[in-house]
Amino acid sequence: MNRNWNSVRNRRPSRREMLRTSSAGFGALALAGLLGEEARAARTADPLAPRVPHFAPRAKRVIFLFMHGGPSQVDTFDYKPLLNRDHGKPMPFERPRIVSSETFNLLRSPWEFRQYGESGIWVSDLFPRVAQFVDDLCVVNSMYGSNSRHGGALLELHTGSDTFVRPSIGSWITYGLGTENANMPGFITICPTLTHGGANNWSSAFLPAPYQGTPIGNSGIRARQAKIPFISNHEIPRDIQRMQLDLLREMNGEHLDQAGPDQALEGRIESFELAFRMQTAAPQLQDLSSESRATRNLYGLDNPVTENFGRQCLMARRFSEHGVRFVQVSHSYKWDQHSDLRKGHSGNAMEVDQPIAGLLRDLKGRGLLEDTLVLWGGEFGRTSTAQGSDGRDHNPEGFTWWLAGGGVKGGFTYGATDDYGYYAVENKVHFHDLHATVLHLLGLDHERLTYRHAGRNFRLTDVHGHIVKDIIA
């Protein structure tokens, strides 16, 4: 038995036997070669190249004006006469348990409300300049969320989930549409907050790295100092830089061919390439000196009170005008008035009212508002009851956002809170619904915009979300 086995083992196989027994191996080699070619092709393709939307879009780009902290709906765009009438009285219905206000008594708004424009939309005296554009605004007074704490609420607003790390809305939009400018990122966030979720609010999570947001500065510095770092290289000529990157790409490509897909490494390769291309566009776009004095004054850059946020808004217009798909500017972290409501909200509104109005006027004048969707809002609203004597607590149960341009109805209010502005009660709009609607306006079906990860398809709205068709023009 052993002699027979040894003789078979030591015998040289015939050509026919070798081909028969190794045919599967040839197939595996061929498959490996095909997969290698596909991997190399994927690496040479531009992940940010413009993509065709699912259907004809109403908007091409988004500017999101994020009011971090939670502006009070009943002090800005949701007029409640009964709140004034019943000031100081106990709230006539049960509050949710999650709110920790120190008193149950109603607190009237310190500001007067007036009707503006042909639409007659009510706006408080906090926003006299934005009020001049109410006929361009779609005011949604029935927003609600699922989380009463800043960290969870910011993540829900930006990613659709307050419990898991998920891609941000800007990343999903860039993944779905690419960018209109190959020399700039598709998603930029200007002076973002580093708290309450931090980078997760602009992260691409499990989406490929090129779709993550590019932060310019952060909330801890002035917008004047917010620049994309190391964007210019005056020591090495561009042709030498190109040779260096080509060599680095070749070496990394060989590693990928041998080791297999590596999303982190592929993301770094793309970031090197994008950084190289950005040298031709980013320095000029960040330089506001080319703007006329009239434009700079329009945004409030001549006023120390409005200069910081005005600079962010002007940068957002410039980035959007030059093909950046999603731009976020953040007024951080100022709208959390648990006390001293009058002073806090007055100061906040004074800083942003003129810049926002300037942005709307500038976009209209340049013909950009028609296909640019502008969003304004915070992570939740405030209670209509007092916290202490002159503050308001967090309230995710009912609050206000507004949208402008990009295919929404102007001079239009949608939904309502109760008589005291506490709960959304009519045509309620959850963040999932808002996300679905924003994607729809951009020509993307929120149920079809998916990405395969960990054995299942994920989407921004998860298993939720309904398009708010009534606000679409």
Secondary structure, 3 states (H helix, E strand, C coil): CHHHHHHHHHCCCCHHHHHHHHHHHHHHHHHHHHHHHHHHHHHHCCCCCCCCCCCCCCCCEEEEEEECCCCCHHHCCCCCHHHHHCCCCECCCCCCCCCCCCCCEECCCCCCEEEECCCCEEEECCCCCHHHHHHHEEEEEEEECCCCCHHHHHHHHHHCCCCCCCCCHHHHHHHHHCCCCCCCCCEEEECCCCCCCHHHHCCCCCCCHHHCCEEECCCCCCHHHCCCCCCCCCCCCHHHHHHHHHHHHHHHHHHHHHHCCCHHHHHHHHHHHHHHHHCCCHHHHHCHHHCCHHHHHHCCCCCCCCHHHHHHHHHHHHHHHCCCCEEEEEECCCCCCCCCHHHHHHHHHHHHHHHHHHHHHHHHHCCCHHHEEEEEECCCEECCECECCCECCEECCCEEEEEECCCECCCEEECEECCCCCCEEECCEEHHHHHHHHHHHCCCCCCCCCEEECCEEECCCCCCCCCCHHHEC
